[in-house]
Amino acid sequence: MSQKTKTCLFCQTENTCEGDNNQCQQCGMELPEKHPNDRNIKVRFFFKAFWVIAVFCIVMVFYLPR
């Protein structure tokens, strides 16, 4: 069974997540729920921006005079 790990933002130590343990094993700092450099956040932002631009282009195709 694989364990989930979280990276400490202060000392960059990989910590295994065990139950309610929300502190870094190395420095004692509080571990974040989401890491700021998480790839999923960037991917979600990309897809939202993509769909906004795609809808804008489709609207402009029908709106602009021919």
LUMSEBA-487091 format. One record per atom (N, C-alpha, C, O): x, y, z; residue number from 1. Coordinates in nm, 3 decimals, always signed. Example, Ala and Ser with C-alpha at 12.3 -4.5 7.8 and 13.67 -1.06 7.14 Angstrom:
<nodes>
<node c1="+1.319" c2="-0.569" c3="+0.780" i="1"/>
<node c1="+1.230" c2="-0.450" c3="+0.780" i="1"/>
<node c1="+1.320" c2="-0.330" c3="+0.780" i="1"/>
<node c1="+1.424" c2="-0.332" c3="+0.846" i="1"/>
<node c1="+1.285" c2="-0.225" c3="+0.708" i="2"/>
<node c1="+1.367" c2="-0.106" c3="+0.714" i="2"/>
<node c1="+1.290" c2="+0.003" c3="+0.787" i="2"/>
<node c1="+1.341" c2="+0.114" c3="+0.804" i="2"/>
</nodes>
This chain:
<nodes>
<node c1="+0.085" c2="-0.117" c3="+0.000" i="1"/>
<node c1="+0.000" c2="+0.000" c3="+0.000" i="1"/>
<node c1="+0.089" c2="+0.124" c3="+0.000" i="1"/>
<node c1="+0.177" c2="+0.137" c3="+0.085" i="1"/>
<node c1="+0.068" c2="+0.213" c3="-0.093" i="2"/>
<node c1="+0.151" c2="+0.333" c3="-0.102" i="2"/>
<node c1="+0.099" c2="+0.441" c3="-0.007" i="2"/>
<node c1="-0.022" c2="+0.459" c3="+0.010" i="2"/>
<node c1="+0.193" c2="+0.511" c3="+0.055" i="3"/>
<node c1="+0.156" c2="+0.618" c3="+0.145" i="3"/>
<node c1="+0.167" c2="+0.751" c3="+0.072" i="3"/>
<node c1="+0.251" c2="+0.769" c3="-0.016" i="3"/>
<node c1="+0.080" c2="+0.841" c3="+0.109" i="4"/>
<node c1="+0.079" c2="+0.974" c3="+0.051" i="4"/>
<node c1="+0.184" c2="+1.059" c3="+0.121" i="4"/>
<node c1="+0.203" c2="+1.049" c3="+0.242" i="4"/>
<node c1="+0.253" c2="+1.143" c3="+0.044" i="5"/>
<node c1="+0.354" c2="+1.230" c3="+0.103" i="5"/>
<node c1="+0.320" c2="+1.376" c3="+0.077" i="5"/>
<node c1="+0.255" c2="+1.409" c3="-0.022" i="5"/>
<node c1="+0.365" c2="+1.461" c3="+0.167" i="6"/>
<node c1="+0.351" c2="+1.606" c3="+0.152" i="6"/>
<node c1="+0.488" c2="+1.667" c3="+0.168" i="6"/>
<node c1="+0.569" c2="+1.621" c3="+0.248" i="6"/>
<node c1="+0.515" c2="+1.772" c3="+0.090" i="7"/>
<node c1="+0.643" c2="+1.842" c3="+0.099" i="7"/>
<node c1="+0.627" c2="+1.965" c3="+0.188" i="7"/>
<node c1="+0.533" c2="+2.043" c3="+0.173" i="7"/>
<node c1="+0.720" c2="+1.980" c3="+0.280" i="8"/>
<node c1="+0.722" c2="+2.097" c3="+0.367" i="8"/>
<node c1="+0.765" c2="+2.218" c3="+0.284" i="8"/>
<node c1="+0.863" c2="+2.212" c3="+0.211" i="8"/>
<node c1="+0.692" c2="+2.329" c3="+0.295" i="9"/>
<node c1="+0.724" c2="+2.449" c3="+0.220" i="9"/>
<node c1="+0.847" c2="+2.520" c3="+0.276" i="9"/>
<node c1="+0.909" c2="+2.599" c3="+0.205" i="9"/>
<node c1="+0.882" c2="+2.494" c3="+0.401" i="10"/>
<node c1="+0.995" c2="+2.563" c3="+0.464" i="10"/>
<node c1="+1.127" c2="+2.492" c3="+0.437" i="10"/>
<node c1="+1.222" c2="+2.554" c3="+0.390" i="10"/>
<node c1="+1.134" c2="+2.359" c3="+0.466" i="11"/>
<node c1="+1.261" c2="+2.288" c3="+0.453" i="11"/>
<node c1="+1.265" c2="+2.190" c3="+0.335" i="11"/>
<node c1="+1.368" c2="+2.126" c3="+0.312" i="11"/>
<node c1="+1.155" c2="+2.176" c3="+0.261" i="12"/>
<node c1="+1.144" c2="+2.091" c3="+0.143" i="12"/>
<node c1="+1.162" c2="+1.942" c3="+0.174" i="12"/>
<node c1="+1.203" c2="+1.866" c3="+0.086" i="12"/>
<node c1="+1.131" c2="+1.899" c3="+0.295" i="13"/>
<node c1="+1.141" c2="+1.759" c3="+0.334" i="13"/>
<node c1="+1.013" c2="+1.687" c3="+0.295" i="13"/>
<node c1="+0.903" c2="+1.739" c3="+0.316" i="13"/>
<node c1="+1.026" c2="+1.566" c3="+0.239" i="14"/>
<node c1="+0.910" c2="+1.483" c3="+0.208" i="14"/>
<node c1="+0.863" c2="+1.416" c3="+0.337" i="14"/>
<node c1="+0.942" c2="+1.350" c3="+0.404" i="14"/>
<node c1="+0.737" c2="+1.433" c3="+0.372" i="15"/>
<node c1="+0.679" c2="+1.377" c3="+0.494" i="15"/>
<node c1="+0.568" c2="+1.280" c3="+0.458" i="15"/>
<node c1="+0.485" c2="+1.310" c3="+0.373" i="15"/>
<node c1="+0.566" c2="+1.164" c3="+0.522" i="16"/>
<node c1="+0.457" c2="+1.070" c3="+0.501" i="16"/>
<node c1="+0.337" c2="+1.117" c3="+0.582" i="16"/>
<node c1="+0.352" c2="+1.162" c3="+0.695" i="16"/>
<node c1="+0.219" c2="+1.104" c3="+0.523" i="17"/>
<node c1="+0.096" c2="+1.147" c3="+0.590" i="17"/>
<node c1="+0.041" c2="+1.030" c3="+0.670" i="17"/>
<node c1="-0.002" c2="+0.930" c3="+0.613" i="17"/>
<node c1="+0.042" c2="+1.043" c3="+0.800" i="18"/>
<node c1="-0.008" c2="+0.938" c3="+0.888" i="18"/>
<node c1="-0.117" c2="+0.996" c3="+0.977" i="18"/>
<node c1="-0.086" c2="+1.067" c3="+1.073" i="18"/>
<node c1="-0.240" c2="+0.968" c3="+0.948" i="19"/>
<node c1="-0.351" c2="+1.013" c3="+1.031" i="19"/>
<node c1="-0.364" c2="+1.163" c3="+1.039" i="19"/>
<node c1="-0.375" c2="+1.230" c3="+0.937" i="19"/>
<node c1="-0.361" c2="+1.218" c3="+1.163" i="20"/>
<node c1="-0.377" c2="+1.362" c3="+1.187" i="20"/>
<node c1="-0.245" c2="+1.437" c3="+1.192" i="20"/>
<node c1="-0.243" c2="+1.554" c3="+1.230" i="20"/>
<node c1="-0.134" c2="+1.374" c3="+1.154" i="21"/>
<node c1="-0.004" c2="+1.439" c3="+1.160" i="21"/>
<node c1="+0.006" c2="+1.547" c3="+1.053" i="21"/>
<node c1="+0.022" c2="+1.515" c3="+0.935" i="21"/>
<node c1="-0.003" c2="+1.674" c3="+1.093" i="22"/>
<node c1="+0.004" c2="+1.786" c3="+1.001" i="22"/>
<node c1="+0.128" c2="+1.870" c3="+1.021" i="22"/>
<node c1="+0.131" c2="+1.987" c3="+0.981" i="22"/>
<node c1="+0.232" c2="+1.813" c3="+1.083" i="23"/>
<node c1="+0.355" c2="+1.886" c3="+1.107" i="23"/>
<node c1="+0.471" c2="+1.815" c3="+1.039" i="23"/>
<node c1="+0.473" c2="+1.692" c3="+1.027" i="23"/>
<node c1="+0.569" c2="+1.894" c3="+0.995" i="24"/>
<node c1="+0.688" c2="+1.841" c3="+0.931" i="24"/>
<node c1="+0.769" c2="+1.761" c3="+1.031" i="24"/>
<node c1="+0.783" c2="+1.802" c3="+1.146" i="24"/>
<node c1="+0.821" c2="+1.646" c3="+0.989" i="25"/>
<node c1="+0.902" c2="+1.563" c3="+1.078" i="25"/>
<node c1="+1.040" c2="+1.623" c3="+1.101" i="25"/>
<node c1="+1.105" c2="+1.592" c3="+1.201" i="25"/>
<node c1="+1.086" c2="+1.708" c3="+1.010" i="26"/>
<node c1="+1.219" c2="+1.768" c3="+1.021" i="26"/>
<node c1="+1.219" c2="+1.898" c3="+1.101" i="26"/>
<node c1="+1.295" c2="+1.913" c3="+1.197" i="26"/>
<node c1="+1.132" c2="+1.993" c3="+1.062" i="27"/>
<node c1="+1.139" c2="+2.127" c3="+1.124" i="27"/>
<node c1="+1.018" c2="+2.159" c3="+1.212" i="27"/>
<node c1="+1.024" c2="+2.255" c3="+1.289" i="27"/>
<node c1="+0.910" c2="+2.083" c3="+1.204" i="28"/>
<node c1="+0.794" c2="+2.106" c3="+1.289" i="28"/>
<node c1="+0.693" c2="+2.206" c3="+1.235" i="28"/>
<node c1="+0.593" c2="+2.235" c3="+1.301" i="28"/>
<node c1="+0.717" c2="+2.259" c3="+1.116" i="29"/>
<node c1="+0.623" c2="+2.354" c3="+1.055" i="29"/>
<node c1="+0.495" c2="+2.282" c3="+1.013" i="29"/>
<node c1="+0.496" c2="+2.161" c3="+0.986" i="29"/>
<node c1="+0.385" c2="+2.356" c3="+1.006" i="30"/>
<node c1="+0.257" c2="+2.303" c3="+0.962" i="30"/>
<node c1="+0.265" c2="+2.266" c3="+0.814" i="30"/>
<node c1="+0.313" c2="+2.346" c3="+0.733" i="30"/>
<node c1="+0.218" c2="+2.148" c3="+0.777" i="31"/>
<node c1="+0.219" c2="+2.105" c3="+0.637" i="31"/>
<node c1="+0.098" c2="+2.162" c3="+0.564" i="31"/>
<node c1="-0.011" c2="+2.166" c3="+0.621" i="31"/>
<node c1="+0.115" c2="+2.205" c3="+0.440" i="32"/>
<node c1="+0.004" c2="+2.264" c3="+0.366" i="32"/>
<node c1="-0.093" c2="+2.158" c3="+0.316" i="32"/>
<node c1="-0.055" c2="+2.044" c3="+0.293" i="32"/>
<node c1="-0.219" c2="+2.197" c3="+0.301" i="33"/>
<node c1="-0.319" c2="+2.107" c3="+0.243" i="33"/>
<node c1="-0.292" c2="+2.090" c3="+0.094" i="33"/>
<node c1="-0.300" c2="+1.979" c3="+0.041" i="33"/>
<node c1="-0.260" c2="+2.201" c3="+0.026" i="34"/>
<node c1="-0.228" c2="+2.198" c3="-0.117" i="34"/>
<node c1="-0.094" c2="+2.267" c3="-0.136" i="34"/>
<node c1="-0.068" c2="+2.372" c3="-0.076" i="34"/>
<node c1="-0.011" c2="+2.210" c3="-0.218" i="35"/>
<node c1="+0.119" c2="+2.270" c3="-0.246" i="35"/>
<node c1="+0.101" c2="+2.375" c3="-0.356" i="35"/>
<node c1="+0.029" c2="+2.349" c3="-0.453" i="35"/>
<node c1="+0.162" c2="+2.493" c3="-0.343" i="36"/>
<node c1="+0.143" c2="+2.600" c3="-0.442" i="36"/>
<node c1="+0.190" c2="+2.562" c3="-0.582" i="36"/>
<node c1="+0.140" c2="+2.617" c3="-0.680" i="36"/>
<node c1="+0.282" c2="+2.469" c3="-0.594" i="37"/>
<node c1="+0.332" c2="+2.427" c3="-0.725" i="37"/>
<node c1="+0.266" c2="+2.300" c3="-0.774" i="37"/>
<node c1="+0.320" c2="+2.231" c3="-0.860" i="37"/>
<node c1="+0.150" c2="+2.270" c3="-0.720" i="38"/>
<node c1="+0.078" c2="+2.149" c3="-0.759" i="38"/>
<node c1="+0.039" c2="+2.156" c3="-0.906" i="38"/>
<node c1="-0.018" c2="+2.255" c3="-0.951" i="38"/>
<node c1="+0.069" c2="+2.051" c3="-0.980" i="39"/>
<node c1="+0.043" c2="+2.048" c3="-1.124" i="39"/>
<node c1="-0.106" c2="+2.054" c3="-1.155" i="39"/>
<node c1="-0.146" c2="+2.114" c3="-1.255" i="39"/>
<node c1="-0.189" c2="+1.994" c3="-1.071" i="40"/>
<node c1="-0.333" c2="+1.992" c3="-1.096" i="40"/>
<node c1="-0.392" c2="+2.132" c3="-1.098" i="40"/>
<node c1="-0.485" c2="+2.159" c3="-1.175" i="40"/>
<node c1="-0.341" c2="+2.222" c3="-1.015" i="41"/>
<node c1="-0.391" c2="+2.359" c3="-1.012" i="41"/>
<node c1="-0.362" c2="+2.428" c3="-1.144" i="41"/>
<node c1="-0.447" c2="+2.498" c3="-1.198" i="41"/>
<node c1="-0.242" c2="+2.407" c3="-1.197" i="42"/>
<node c1="-0.204" c2="+2.467" c3="-1.324" i="42"/>
<node c1="-0.285" c2="+2.409" c3="-1.440" i="42"/>
<node c1="-0.323" c2="+2.482" c3="-1.531" i="42"/>
<node c1="-0.310" c2="+2.280" c3="-1.438" i="43"/>
<node c1="-0.387" c2="+2.215" c3="-1.543" i="43"/>
<node c1="-0.532" c2="+2.265" c3="-1.542" i="43"/>
<node c1="-0.589" c2="+2.292" c3="-1.648" i="43"/>
<node c1="-0.591" c2="+2.277" c3="-1.424" i="44"/>
<node c1="-0.728" c2="+2.328" c3="-1.415" i="44"/>
<node c1="-0.737" c2="+2.471" c3="-1.466" i="44"/>
<node c1="-0.833" c2="+2.505" c3="-1.536" i="44"/>
<node c1="-0.639" c2="+2.555" c3="-1.432" i="45"/>
<node c1="-0.637" c2="+2.692" c3="-1.481" i="45"/>
<node c1="-0.625" c2="+2.695" c3="-1.634" i="45"/>
<node c1="-0.693" c2="+2.773" c3="-1.700" i="45"/>
<node c1="-0.540" c2="+2.609" c3="-1.690" i="46"/>
<node c1="-0.523" c2="+2.602" c3="-1.834" i="46"/>
<node c1="-0.654" c2="+2.566" c3="-1.903" i="46"/>
<node c1="-0.691" c2="+2.630" c3="-2.001" i="46"/>
<node c1="-0.724" c2="+2.464" c3="-1.853" i="47"/>
<node c1="-0.849" c2="+2.422" c3="-1.916" i="47"/>
<node c1="-0.956" c2="+2.531" c3="-1.907" i="47"/>
<node c1="-1.032" c2="+2.550" c3="-2.002" i="47"/>
<node c1="-0.963" c2="+2.602" c3="-1.795" i="48"/>
<node c1="-1.059" c2="+2.711" c3="-1.783" i="48"/>
<node c1="-1.027" c2="+2.822" c3="-1.883" i="48"/>
<node c1="-1.117" c2="+2.873" c3="-1.951" i="48"/>
<node c1="-0.900" c2="+2.859" c3="-1.892" i="49"/>
<node c1="-0.859" c2="+2.963" c3="-1.987" i="49"/>
<node c1="-0.884" c2="+2.918" c3="-2.131" i="49"/>
<node c1="-0.929" c2="+2.997" c3="-2.213" i="49"/>
<node c1="-0.855" c2="+2.792" c3="-2.161" i="50"/>
<node c1="-0.877" c2="+2.738" c3="-2.295" i="50"/>
<node c1="-1.024" c2="+2.749" c3="-2.334" i="50"/>
<node c1="-1.055" c2="+2.794" c3="-2.445" i="50"/>
<node c1="-1.114" c2="+2.710" c3="-2.245" i="51"/>
<node c1="-1.257" c2="+2.713" c3="-2.279" i="51"/>
<node c1="-1.309" c2="+2.856" c3="-2.293" i="51"/>
<node c1="-1.395" c2="+2.882" c3="-2.376" i="51"/>
<node c1="-1.258" c2="+2.947" c3="-2.213" i="52"/>
<node c1="-1.299" c2="+3.087" c3="-2.226" i="52"/>
<node c1="-1.256" c2="+3.141" c3="-2.362" i="52"/>
<node c1="-1.335" c2="+3.208" c3="-2.429" i="52"/>
<node c1="-1.134" c2="+3.113" c3="-2.403" i="53"/>
<node c1="-1.085" c2="+3.160" c3="-2.533" i="53"/>
<node c1="-1.160" c2="+3.092" c3="-2.647" i="53"/>
<node c1="-1.193" c2="+3.157" c3="-2.746" i="53"/>
<node c1="-1.188" c2="+2.962" c3="-2.634" i="54"/>
<node c1="-1.261" c2="+2.889" c3="-2.739" i="54"/>
<node c1="-1.402" c2="+2.945" c3="-2.756" i="54"/>
<node c1="-1.446" c2="+2.966" c3="-2.869" i="54"/>
<node c1="-1.472" c2="+2.971" c3="-2.647" i="55"/>
<node c1="-1.608" c2="+3.027" c3="-2.655" i="55"/>
<node c1="-1.603" c2="+3.167" c3="-2.715" i="55"/>
<node c1="-1.688" c2="+3.201" c3="-2.797" i="55"/>
<node c1="-1.506" c2="+3.247" c3="-2.677" i="56"/>
<node c1="-1.490" c2="+3.381" c3="-2.733" i="56"/>
<node c1="-1.470" c2="+3.373" c3="-2.884" i="56"/>
<node c1="-1.532" c2="+3.450" c3="-2.958" i="56"/>
<node c1="-1.386" c2="+3.282" c3="-2.931" i="57"/>
<node c1="-1.360" c2="+3.269" c3="-3.075" i="57"/>
<node c1="-1.486" c2="+3.226" c3="-3.149" i="57"/>
<node c1="-1.514" c2="+3.277" c3="-3.258" i="57"/>
<node c1="-1.562" c2="+3.134" c3="-3.093" i="58"/>
<node c1="-1.686" c2="+3.088" c3="-3.158" i="58"/>
<node c1="-1.786" c2="+3.202" c3="-3.166" i="58"/>
<node c1="-1.851" c2="+3.220" c3="-3.269" i="58"/>
<node c1="-1.800" c2="+3.280" c3="-3.059" i="59"/>
<node c1="-1.892" c2="+3.393" c3="-3.060" i="59"/>
<node c1="-1.849" c2="+3.495" c3="-3.164" i="59"/>
<node c1="-1.934" c2="+3.549" c3="-3.235" i="59"/>
<node c1="-1.721" c2="+3.522" c3="-3.175" i="60"/>
<node c1="-1.671" c2="+3.620" c3="-3.272" i="60"/>
<node c1="-1.690" c2="+3.573" c3="-3.417" i="60"/>
<node c1="-1.710" c2="+3.656" c3="-3.506" i="60"/>
<node c1="-1.684" c2="+3.442" c3="-3.441" i="61"/>
<node c1="-1.707" c2="+3.390" c3="-3.576" i="61"/>
<node c1="-1.848" c2="+3.428" c3="-3.622" i="61"/>
<node c1="-1.868" c2="+3.467" c3="-3.737" i="61"/>
<node c1="-1.946" c2="+3.417" c3="-3.534" i="62"/>
<node c1="-2.084" c2="+3.449" c3="-3.571" i="62"/>
<node c1="-2.116" c2="+3.597" c3="-3.560" i="62"/>
<node c1="-2.205" c2="+3.646" c3="-3.629" i="62"/>
<node c1="-2.045" c2="+3.669" c3="-3.474" i="63"/>
<node c1="-2.075" c2="+3.809" c3="-3.451" i="63"/>
<node c1="-2.015" c2="+3.902" c3="-3.554" i="63"/>
<node c1="-2.081" c2="+3.997" c3="-3.598" i="63"/>
<node c1="-1.892" c2="+3.877" c3="-3.594" i="64"/>
<node c1="-1.824" c2="+3.966" c3="-3.687" i="64"/>
<node c1="-1.889" c2="+3.965" c3="-3.824" i="64"/>
<node c1="-1.936" c2="+3.861" c3="-3.869" i="64"/>
<node c1="-1.893" c2="+4.082" c3="-3.892" i="65"/>
<node c1="-1.953" c2="+4.086" c3="-4.026" i="65"/>
<node c1="-1.866" c2="+4.009" c3="-4.125" i="65"/>
<node c1="-1.744" c2="+3.996" c3="-4.108" i="65"/>
<node c1="-1.933" c2="+3.959" c3="-4.227" i="66"/>
<node c1="-1.861" c2="+3.882" c3="-4.330" i="66"/>
<node c1="-1.832" c2="+3.963" c3="-4.450" i="66"/>
<node c1="-1.772" c2="+3.913" c3="-4.545" i="66"/>
</nodes>
